[in-house]
Amino acid sequence: MWIAFICTVGLIWCAAATLPGIPSVAAWVFLPAIALTLLNALQHAYWSLYFKQYAPGVITAVVLLIPIGGYVTAWAVRQGYVSVWYAAALAGLIVGGVIHTVRAGNKMIPSIRAVYNLGFKLSEKLTKGA
């Protein structure tokens, strides 16, 4: 359920970013979503190494999400849609998130727990209503 929720939020976020029809506005609004995707992709790669077993999504993360997210961010900077400092600030947030994940060891970090709890609550509401 949480994957469906995140996909819906991502779709709305993308639509909101492109609604004005101005590439620089779209880049400023959408790059944080790309940063969150990159963070989650790096977390999946880390978890596979840490736990020495496949973490769901790691192949997509390594083969698609990390390279494409990095490319889109670099492209937005090269085109002048966002400044280097904005991309660097997002990169800093990604690095901070990875550090938080590494420090957590085998414990689930609070943001991931919150996403799972949201999914459980949404699933419960849907199944009770059915």
Secondary structure, 3 states (H helix, E strand, C coil): CHHHHHHHHHHHHHHHHHCCCCHHHHHHHHHHHHHHHHHHHHHHHHHHHHHCCCCCCHHHHHHHHHHHHHHHHHHHHHCCCCCHHHHHHHHHHHHHHHHHHHHHCCCCCHHHHHHHHHHHHHHHHHHHHC
